[in-house]
Amino acid sequence: PTKDHLDSLLTTSAHASPIKSLVSSNLSHDQMLIATGSLDHKLMLHRYHASTNLLEVQAELTEGHTSTVGAITIPQNDTNIMASGDWDGGVCIWKITPTSDTEPTKRRKSSQSTKVVTATNCKPVTTMPDAHGGQISGAAWKQDSLVTGSWDHSIKVWNVERQDCLLSLNGSRVVSCLALSSHSSDVVATGHPDCTVRLWDVRTDGAQETSLVSDSSLKPSHKAWVSGVQWSPINPYLLASTSYDGTLKLWDIRSSVPLHTVRTQAKGQKNLCLAYGDQVIYTGGTDCIVKQYLS
């Protein structure tokens, strides 16, 4: 089932170019941190206050990237650090709480709030400009390590403090999207242009016999480029995928075929992204509509 209408709580102008990546993290029962990356090479951090319905700018990150920011990730247990990847294959690590390197910038006003807030301009604490040989399409924190996927067909696990690649897994296809299971930090799901969702073992202790959990564990079911994959936050075996074919699929990774397939777009329209919440899935696509489905 789908909900026909989602209410807009607040809007604000954040970037000068289209937004390519977005991630959010709860700071408390009342506050949420929202990070966005754009074709303008910039990241923006906003803090949302539910009790007052206020969205304020926390930081404007203009240094570090020289191309589109296509991937952002914040650890579940640490909202003071963030990683971002760009279309040149570069990775930046950010300390997103005010530090001595934080420089004040101009004051700005939210489009639906009269409160004026002071934005800050921060520099990355670590940069890896050549992390990949192609654009980075996904990133996720694996405890203290960072997992990245790229159009160069590889998945890498990084020790960001030492800027050391702990594991490099080379596939045969472009990695179009990536998601790390919150239930097992050793399993990564990826989507690819060949209509396939793949599962990977990203253990870095040398114990794995094969890096690919199974190339045929999830049979090709989509009819076009897989544009998004997300794990259920509740069930460790459930995985959702979406595609340019306009469908949303729900998988039990113990089976090779999808549990459910829902057509979410009219013919000729594409699904571009999805988000998996508590028993609910959201999709967005070329029809410019956010849709909600119960899982």
Stockholm file with secondary structure:
# STOCKHOLM 1.0

chainA/1-295         PTKDHLDSLLTTSAHASPIKSLVSSNLSHDQMLIATGSLDHKLMLHRYHASTNLLEVQAELTEGHTSTVGAITIPQNDTNIMASGDWDGGVCIWKITPTSDTEPTKRRKSSQSTKVVTATNCKPVTTMPDAHGGQISGAAWKQDSLVTGSWDHSIKVWNVERQDCLLSLNGSRVVSCLALSSHSSDVVATGHPDCTVRLWDVRTDGAQETSLVSDSSLKPSHKAWVSGVQWSPINPYLLASTSYDGTLKLWDIRSSVPLHTVRTQAKGQKNLCLAYGDQVIYTGGTDCIVKQYLS
#=GR chainA/1-295 SS CEESCCCCCCCCCCCSSCEEEEEEEESSSSEEEEEEEETTSCEEEEEEETTTTEEEEEEEECSSCSSCEEEEECCTTCTTEEEEEETTSCEEEEECSCCTTCEEEEEEECTTCCCEEEEEECCCSEEETTSCSSCEEEEEEETTEEEEEETTSEEEEEETTTTEEEEEEECSSCCCEEEECSSCTTEEEEECTTSCEEEEECCCSSCCSCSEEETTSSCCCCSSCEEEEEECSSCTTEEEEEETTSEEEEEETTSSSCSEEEECSCTTCCEEEEEEETTEEEEEETTCCEEEEEC
#=GC SS_cons         CEESCCCCCCCCCCCSSCEEEEEEEESSSSEEEEEEEETTSCEEEEEEETTTTEEEEEEEECSSCSSCEEEEECCTTCTTEEEEEETTSCEEEEECSCCTTCEEEEEEECTTCCCEEEEEECCCSEEETTSCSSCEEEEEEETTEEEEEETTSEEEEEETTTTEEEEEEECSSCCCEEEECSSCTTEEEEECTTSCEEEEECCCSSCCSCSEEETTSSCCCCSSCEEEEEECSSCTTEEEEEETTSEEEEEETTSSSCSEEEECSCTTCCEEEEEEETTEEEEEETTCCEEEEEC
//
